[in-house]
Amino acid sequence: MGFFEEDGVLERIPKTFLILGAIYFTVQMIGCVLICRPSEQTVSEEKPVEEISLTPLEIIRRKEFYLLWLSMFCTTTSLSFVSAMYKTYGETFIRDDRYLAILGSVTSIFNCLGRITWGLLMDRFQFVNCMRALTSIGACLLFTMPITFIGGKIIYTIWCMAVYFTLAGVFAMAPAACSNFFGKKYMSANYGLIFTNNIACGVIVALLTSLLISRIGYNGLFFILGAFCTVGCILTFVLEGVLNKKPNHCEKNRQINKVP
């Protein structure tokens, strides 16, 4: 038995995939057209700076890598679960499928705004401070998610928007942190390694939705996700201690990449 059994909803799914495919294709083509190399003048104006860059083989031998990997894993797992199950949970007390579908579209806007906001904060404050705030707020929102049914549509909408706005910020901050900690030269490969946390994230979310939801319910799952964010917050203190003990290349790279 699936989560959705309404015939009207199921009949619209094939057409929805075609529409989404057309939209994604169009956006991707526009993006490809806009990609270009920087002008020679822009490249020549950039001042050469001495920056220490670590290779992927080097970062996997450093504690910073695993702490950043784990902190991102904790937040992306929570966000992925909410993204996958916000509608099925909402339907337990909101009998309006169209409203919940619209809510999913609106939350994507807050997903975008959250990344911009947290990116701006990352430019002004250190990663550990921003990540600590993000995970703390995320934990509070997830721990209190089970009581949103009291306020019905309004409160649940506010909570969903807040969760997306908050937790999505990790995708703006993690690449910058990767560059600050390990340098820019191998940044793409290094961030690719950090992004492997999504493999474990997908497995955990699948297990939570398929095995535990029938045993502990949504309330128990939200408590687990809140605990994930709490662990992510604790990891920022550990990461800060590691960085303070190894200020050599990390601090130097942060100063080089600092926005005036």
matplotlib code that plots the C-alpha trace (Angstrom):
import matplotlib.pyplot as plt

x = [0.0, 1.4, 1.1, -1.3, -4.4, -6.5, -7.1, -6.9, -3.4, -2.2, -3.5, -1.6, 1.8, 2.9, 2.1, 3.8, 7.1, 6.9, 6.3, 9.2, 11.5, 10.7, 11.3, 14.6, 15.8, 15.0, 16.7, 19.8, 20.1, 19.9, 22.6, 24.9, 24.5, 25.4, 28.6, 31.7, 35.3, 36.4, 37.9, 41.7, 41.3, 39.5, 42.1, 45.0, 43.5, 43.4, 46.3, 48.3, 48.1, 50.0, 47.5, 48.0, 45.9, 45.4, 44.7, 41.8, 44.3, 45.6, 42.3, 41.1, 43.9, 42.7, 40.1, 38.6, 37.4, 35.5, 34.0, 32.8, 31.5, 29.6, 28.1, 26.8, 25.5, 23.5, 21.8, 21.2, 19.6, 17.1, 16.3, 16.0, 13.5, 11.4, 11.5, 10.4, 7.8, 6.4, 3.3, 2.5, 2.9, 0.8, -1.9, -2.3, -4.1, -4.5, -7.1, -6.2, -3.9, -3.7, -2.7, 0.1, 1.3, 1.4, 3.2, 5.9, 6.4, 6.5, 9.0, 11.4, 11.5, 12.5, 15.1, 16.6, 16.4, 17.9, 21.0, 21.5, 21.0, 23.3, 25.9, 25.9, 26.3, 29.2, 30.9, 30.8, 31.2, 33.2, 31.8, 31.6, 29.5, 27.1, 26.9, 26.3, 23.4, 22.0, 22.0, 20.6, 17.7, 17.1, 17.0, 14.5, 12.2, 12.4, 11.9, 8.7, 7.4, 5.1, 3.1, 2.4, -0.9, -2.3, -2.1, -3.2, -2.3, -0.8, 1.7, 2.6, 3.3, 5.5, 7.5, 8.1, 9.2, 11.5, 13.0, 13.8, 15.1, 17.4, 18.8, 19.3, 22.0, 24.4, 24.7, 25.9, 28.3, 29.9, 31.6, 33.0, 34.2, 35.9, 37.7, 38.8, 39.9, 41.6, 42.3, 40.9, 43.1, 41.4, 38.2, 35.9, 37.4, 37.5, 33.9, 32.9, 34.4, 32.5, 29.3, 29.5, 27.6, 24.5, 25.0, 24.7, 22.0, 19.9, 20.3, 19.3, 16.2, 15.1, 15.5, 13.7, 10.7, 10.4, 11.3, 10.8, 7.9, 5.4, 7.1, 7.8, 5.6, 6.3, 6.8, 9.6, 11.2, 11.2, 12.8, 15.6, 16.1, 16.3, 18.9, 20.8, 20.9, 22.0, 24.9, 25.7, 25.8, 28.1, 30.5, 31.0, 32.6, 34.9, 35.7, 36.5, 38.9, 40.7, 41.0, 42.4, 45.1, 45.9, 45.7, 48.6, 46.9, 43.3, 43.7, 45.8, 43.3, 40.5, 42.3, 43.0, 39.4, 37.9, 35.4, 36.3]
y = [0.0, 3.4, 6.7, 8.2, 6.4, 9.3, 8.5, 12.1, 12.5, 9.2, 10.0, 13.3, 11.8, 10.7, 14.1, 15.8, 14.0, 15.1, 18.7, 18.7, 17.0, 19.8, 22.5, 21.0, 20.6, 24.2, 25.5, 23.3, 24.5, 28.2, 27.5, 25.8, 28.8, 31.2, 29.4, 31.1, 31.6, 34.7, 37.5, 37.8, 41.2, 39.7, 37.0, 39.5, 41.7, 38.9, 39.2, 36.0, 34.8, 32.1, 29.5, 26.1, 23.5, 19.9, 17.0, 14.6, 11.9, 14.4, 15.6, 12.1, 11.9, 15.0, 15.2, 18.3, 16.3, 13.8, 16.4, 18.4, 15.3, 14.2, 17.7, 17.9, 14.4, 15.2, 18.2, 16.8, 13.7, 15.8, 18.0, 15.0, 13.3, 16.4, 16.9, 13.3, 13.0, 16.5, 15.7, 12.3, 13.7, 16.8, 14.5, 13.0, 16.2, 18.3, 16.9, 19.1, 17.5, 20.5, 22.8, 20.4, 20.3, 24.1, 24.1, 22.0, 24.6, 27.5, 25.8, 25.5, 29.3, 29.4, 26.7, 29.1, 32.2, 30.2, 29.4, 33.0, 34.2, 31.6, 32.2, 35.9, 35.0, 32.7, 35.7, 37.6, 35.0, 31.8, 28.5, 26.9, 29.8, 29.7, 25.9, 25.9, 28.4, 26.4, 23.1, 24.6, 26.2, 23.0, 20.9, 23.1, 23.1, 19.3, 18.6, 20.8, 19.6, 17.0, 19.8, 21.7, 19.8, 22.0, 25.1, 23.3, 24.6, 27.9, 26.6, 23.6, 25.9, 28.2, 25.2, 23.7, 27.0, 27.5, 24.0, 24.5, 28.0, 26.8, 23.4, 24.2, 26.7, 23.9, 23.6, 27.2, 27.0, 23.6, 24.4, 27.7, 25.8, 23.2, 25.9, 27.6, 24.4, 22.7, 25.4, 26.2, 24.2, 20.8, 22.2, 20.5, 17.0, 17.7, 18.8, 15.8, 13.6, 15.6, 15.3, 11.5, 11.9, 11.9, 8.2, 7.4, 10.1, 8.3, 4.9, 6.3, 8.2, 5.0, 3.0, 5.6, 5.7, 2.0, 0.4, 2.8, 4.9, 2.0, 1.3, 4.7, 6.9, 10.4, 11.8, 9.4, 10.1, 13.8, 13.2, 11.2, 13.9, 16.6, 14.4, 14.3, 18.1, 18.2, 15.9, 18.2, 21.2, 19.3, 18.5, 22.2, 22.5, 19.6, 21.1, 24.4, 22.7, 20.9, 24.1, 26.0, 23.3, 23.4, 27.1, 26.9, 26.4, 26.8, 30.2, 31.4, 30.2, 31.9, 35.2, 34.9, 34.1, 36.6, 39.0, 42.7]
z = [0.0, -0.9, 0.9, -1.7, -3.0, -4.4, -8.1, -9.1, -7.7, -9.1, -12.6, -12.7, -11.9, -15.4, -16.9, -14.0, -14.7, -18.3, -17.3, -14.8, -17.3, -19.8, -17.2, -16.0, -19.6, -20.4, -17.3, -17.9, -21.5, -20.3, -17.7, -20.3, -22.6, -19.8, -18.8, -20.1, -19.3, -17.4, -19.6, -19.8, -18.1, -15.1, -14.8, -15.0, -12.3, -9.8, -7.4, -7.0, -3.4, -1.6, -0.5, 0.9, -0.8, 0.3, -2.1, -1.6, -0.4, 2.2, 3.5, 4.3, 6.8, 8.7, 11.5, 9.9, 6.9, 9.0, 11.3, 8.3, 6.7, 9.8, 10.5, 6.9, 7.2, 10.3, 8.7, 5.2, 6.7, 8.6, 5.6, 3.3, 5.6, 5.8, 2.0, 1.5, 4.2, 4.8, 2.8, 4.3, 7.8, 6.9, 5.7, 9.2, 10.3, 7.1, 4.7, 1.8, -0.8, -3.1, -0.2, 0.8, -2.8, -2.9, 0.4, -1.2, -4.0, -1.5, 0.7, -2.3, -2.3, 1.3, 0.5, -2.0, 0.3, 3.2, 1.1, 0.2, 3.8, 5.3, 2.6, 3.5, 7.2, 6.3, 4.6, 7.9, 10.5, 10.9, 9.7, 13.1, 14.5, 11.6, 11.6, 15.4, 14.9, 12.0, 13.8, 17.0, 15.2, 13.2, 16.3, 18.0, 14.9, 14.6, 18.3, 18.2, 14.8, 16.4, 18.1, 14.9, 14.5, 17.3, 15.0, 11.9, 8.4, 9.6, 12.2, 10.1, 7.1, 9.2, 10.6, 7.1, 5.7, 8.7, 8.4, 4.7, 5.3, 8.1, 7.1, 3.4, 4.5, 4.9, 1.1, 0.9, 3.8, 3.3, 0.0, 1.5, 4.6, 2.3, 0.5, 3.8, 5.4, 2.5, -0.1, -3.5, -5.9, -5.3, -3.9, -6.4, -5.7, -1.9, -1.8, -3.8, -1.1, 1.6, -0.5, -0.3, 3.0, 0.8, 0.2, 3.8, 4.1, 1.5, 3.2, 6.6, 5.3, 3.5, 6.7, 8.8, 6.4, 5.7, 9.0, 11.9, 10.9, 11.6, 15.0, 16.5, 14.4, 13.1, 16.6, 17.3, 13.9, 14.4, 17.8, 16.1, 13.5, 16.2, 17.9, 14.6, 14.5, 18.1, 17.3, 14.4, 16.8, 19.2, 16.3, 15.7, 19.1, 18.4, 15.0, 16.5, 19.0, 16.1, 14.1, 17.0, 17.4, 13.7, 12.8, 10.2, 6.9, 7.9, 9.4, 6.5, 4.0, 5.9, 5.9, 2.1, 1.3, 3.8, 2.2, 3.0]

ax = plt.figure().add_subplot(projection="3d")
ax.plot(x, y, z, "-o")
ax.set_aspect("equal")
plt.show()
